[in-house]
Every structure is written in C-alpha cells, then in structure tokens.
Amino acid sequence: MDFTLFFPLLLNGLIVGALYGVVAMSFVLIYKASQVVNFAQGEFLLVGAWVCWWLLTTYPIPFWAGFLVTMCFMTLFGIILQVVVLRPLIGEPVISVIMATVGMSIFFQALMKWMFGVFAKPFPPIFATERVQVLGLQVQPVYLLSLVVSLFIMLGFWWFFTYSKHGLAMRATAFDQQVAQSLGVSVPRVFAMSWAISAVVSSVAGVVVGVVNGVSSALSFYGIKVFPAVILGGLDSIIGAVLGGLIVGVLENLAQWVDSEFLNWGNMTQIAPFYALVLILLIKPYGLFGTKNIERV
Amino acid sequence: MSAAQPEVPPLLEVNNIEVVYSDVILVLRGLSLKVPKGEIVALLGANGAGKSTTLKAISGLLKTEDGEVTRGDVTFAGERINGIDPHLIVRRGIFQVMEGRRIVSDMTALENLRLGAFTRRDREVGDDIERVYGYFPRLKERTGLAGYLSGGEQQMLAIGRALMARPKLILMDEPSMGLSPLLVQEVFGIIRKINQDLGVTILLVEQNARMALSVASYGYVMEQGKVVLDGTAAELADNEDVKEFYLGGHGAERKSFRNLKSFKRRKRWL
C-alpha cells in the first residue's frame, strides 16, 4: 500500500471541501430564506470568475480592485435575478421555480461560453508560485489562501447570523414569514438580500478556483457538487452545509486514492459523494443536521 | 372616560371597515372602534366574531392571509394606514403580539428580544433589553432556545419582544391563551404595569372577559363582524347580557336546559 499520495489527497480534499462548503452555505442561505432550490448556484461561481478575469485582463488594475468591483457587480447581479426572475414566481408551484433556476443555469452557461469562449483561461499571475512546506507537504500558496478565504467566509456567516440584525431578520423570515413581517421585517427585501449575499459568496469561491485552476465552464460543476453536500448536511442547516462540503471534498479525494491503489476503475472521484449521499439518506433522511422541529408537549 | 371626549382625537380610529378574505368571505361588516392614547381598550367576543381579523386589519397582516380591507378606513395618529405593508406599519408604531405567541422557537430568548428591535436605529437597544428583563426577570435566566420555554415564559417573551420595538400601540391577541389562572393573573398584572409605566396604548383581544375588563378602561363587544355593544369597562362588567354570556355569571337564577333557546334569541343585541 502506498501512502505517498494519501496525505496530499487528504489535504486537497479539505481545501476543495472548504470551497464546496462555502458554495453549499450560500445555496442553503437561499433555500432557507426564500425556499428556492437554486440550480443556478454553480453559475454564480462562473459569472463571478469570468467578470473578475475580464476586469483583470482588460484594465490595468490590481487584483484587489478587480475583486472588489466583481463583488459589487455580483451583489447587483443577485438582487436583479431575484427581483426580475424569482419575485414574479412567488406563490407559484415549486416545480416552476426550480425550472426557472434550471433555465437561468443553462442561459448563463451559454452566455459565458458565447462571451468568453469554451477554453479555460488562466488568471494573470497574482501570487508567488514557490511551494511552501506544511506538515511535510509541498503546498502552493494559492491553495492555502483559498482555505483561509473559505474559513473567513464561514466566520463571516456565523457573525452575520448571530450578531447582525439583518441576519436575525433573515433567520426569522426562514422560520415564519408572517412573524417576520409582524416584527417590521420586509420579506421581499430579505429575499433580495439572501440572493445578493449568496451570489457574492459563491463568486468569491469562483474567483478562488479560477485563480487556482483557470476559468472555464467547469466551474459550474461546483453547483452540482453542492447537492450531495447540502443533502448530507441537511437542506436547511448552514453548519451542515459546511460539514457536508468538507465530507464531499475529502470523500472525493479518498475515493481517488482508493481507486488508484486498489480498484483501478477510474472516475470514482465523481461518483463517491453520490454513493455516500444515498447511504446517508437511507439512514438519516433529513441529513445530518436537518430541521428537528421543537415540540413542547 | 376620554373615549367620549371629542376634543382629543383618539390614537387609533377604525371607521366602518369591511374585511373580505379570498375575495369572497366577508368577515368584518362595518366595524368601528376608537382607542384613546395611553389607555387599554378591550375587544371581546365569541370565537369567530372577527376579533383577530380586526387586529390584523389594523396591523396590515391581513395581507399575508389573502385578506383585504374593502371599505372604511383605519386611522392611526391622524393618518390613514389601511393598505400599507405590515412592516411599514410596525415602523409607524403599531406592534401586534399575535395569537399563540409566535416567538421564533429556534432562537434564544435574547435573540428574540433583539429581533423585536429590528426597526430601531438608536443605540439604546441594550438598555431596553435590561428594562424588559426588569419586567420579566425569569427571561434573563433562560439561555436555551426559546422553543423550550414554558407557555407563560413564551407569552412574556412575546410581550417583551413587542416592548423592544418601542411601539405607541400594542395589539394583543389573547395573551391568556393556554396559561394557568395564576399565570394569567401575572401576565395581566404586567400588561397593566407597562401601560402605566410606559404609557403604551393597548388594544386587547381576549376570551377571558373578566380579566380583560379588569385592566381595560373601555370595552367593545363584537359579534359576527361588527360591534354590538360598547361602554366603559365598569358599564360592561355591570351589563346583564355581558355578565351572562361572557363573564359566566348566572344572572338572577340558574338557566334551565329549556331556557337555552332563549339564550340564542337574547344574544342578538341588534
């Protein structure tokens, strides 16, 4: 048995898993606040990464400036999508809303291909490429940076939902819209805010992945990987989404290791998270952290 | 009673409103009432009379239940407020404590209180939380999820959350619901106290008419979507019909089963 690949793959799994966690969190945010299953989550990464790439390759601006402009753009993007596409669908059957998000997903993928082409394009070099030593492993600084960014976003979410009044208002809206309104919360505004935050946070992940791997339509696969992650964690739990993301990331890479060592079937990476998903749904149908309703007897 | 004084305009005036649910179900048919500033007004009536609907028509929450005020107006502090979105009505100073408490059960008591202050921008929220703890000391000891609080504590939390918004008018829907008699006493004691201490005007919907009339200065009796009787709390408490139908007194003699027919006949005041 060869363990030389095991630990690098484990570390890789944690780094990718943290990014999955971030995307899953923003997926859950939309689901919790407005009960919309967003199939266009992966396109948030795609659009964000392309916009940032375009800004950096077209204008001579530093990375942080392009990044900030991208964030502002994605805020508007999320709000506009919610107001134009989702708001008219409030009160319509769930399936119509899902179809609308599937439609958005296809539309933005095609639009990005039309505008930027089908080939992966690398970001202009931003960070030093010398590898650093972490626990005896050679790691690129970009990977470490992506881990730091993910943790930072997770902390930000935690702060927002525990301490800020808009975070509380969002939780109240998720709990009961009528109650939220009786407290003075504007529900349409909460919906728009949840889409804006979700779009921004996802696009941060998109830019990070773009910097590491180059920008291409492969980014939207993150939107699909989100499903095993959130269902593992429970559709309406933010902590569950983070853990689900980490599990999926690690599982993928472990599957790759097992596959390369023993099975040699190929492609286990892609399928393993879904096997785990089926197993967990058999044992815990609401996911690991799904809603347990409080019932006083 | 200031309700009768014409020179002071009431804080809240509901004028001949008609409420329709789902475009077809007529629930309120020409209801009018006045709530003078700084007082507690009770709204009494049997199940299904339209008491909660009246409160929702005032707070705007009717919109969330596919209801609509189709005629008449609701005037608060001199301005017409019907048709305004509920979250804007909260900003104008009307806060509804809904039936069944409706606290956010997956938040802590403290988070519920902070949520009550959502519409405020000032920096005195912390002081107000302390003030609410002053009224309800036991809320301070509860650090777990609000869903695990007892019914009485949840009611106290709901009232405390309303105070956090610093409203001018609190609409209270059945604060006694599901509480033991002792807790009902305690909750009503606090309602009276916050009315006296803070000068908050309260419109109180209650099944427990005796309790409601004991704290209110004025009362309205509703039946089938309109007001059938009104008067000062003392007048209502003395009224023979109110005594019989709402206070559970037996009048002069105990009604025999045969007289139940006349109960139905007599209950129609109009």
Chai-1 contact restraints between the chains, C-beta under 6 A:
chainA,res_idxA,chainB,res_idxB,connection_type,confidence,min_distance_angstrom,max_distance_angstrom,comment,restraint_id
A,K165,B,F118,contact,1.0,0.0,6.0,A-B,restraint_1
A,L168,B,E111,contact,1.0,0.0,6.0,A-B,restraint_2
A,L168,B,L115,contact,1.0,0.0,6.0,A-B,restraint_3
A,A169,B,F118,contact,1.0,0.0,6.0,A-B,restraint_4
A,A172,B,V104,contact,1.0,0.0,6.0,A-B,restraint_5
A,A172,B,L115,contact,1.0,0.0,6.0,A-B,restraint_6
A,F175,B,V104,contact,1.0,0.0,6.0,A-B,restraint_7
A,Q178,B,T64,contact,1.0,0.0,6.0,A-B,restraint_8
A,V179,B,R102,contact,1.0,0.0,6.0,A-B,restraint_9
A,Q181,B,P86,contact,1.0,0.0,6.0,A-B,restraint_10
A,Q181,B,H87,contact,1.0,0.0,6.0,A-B,restraint_11
A,S182,B,L61,contact,1.0,0.0,6.0,A-B,restraint_12
A,S182,B,Q96,contact,1.0,0.0,6.0,A-B,restraint_13
A,S182,B,M98,contact,1.0,0.0,6.0,A-B,restraint_14
A,L183,B,L115,contact,1.0,0.0,6.0,A-B,restraint_15
A,L183,B,F118,contact,1.0,0.0,6.0,A-B,restraint_16
A,G184,B,H87,contact,1.0,0.0,6.0,A-B,restraint_17
A,G184,B,V90,contact,1.0,0.0,6.0,A-B,restraint_18
A,G184,B,R91,contact,1.0,0.0,6.0,A-B,restraint_19
A,G184,B,F118,contact,1.0,0.0,6.0,A-B,restraint_20
A,G184,B,T119,contact,1.0,0.0,6.0,A-B,restraint_21
A,V185,B,H87,contact,1.0,0.0,6.0,A-B,restraint_22
A,V185,B,F118,contact,1.0,0.0,6.0,A-B,restraint_23
A,S186,B,H87,contact,1.0,0.0,6.0,A-B,restraint_24
A,I294,B,S105,contact,1.0,0.0,6.0,A-B,restraint_25
A,I294,B,G147,contact,1.0,0.0,6.0,A-B,restraint_26
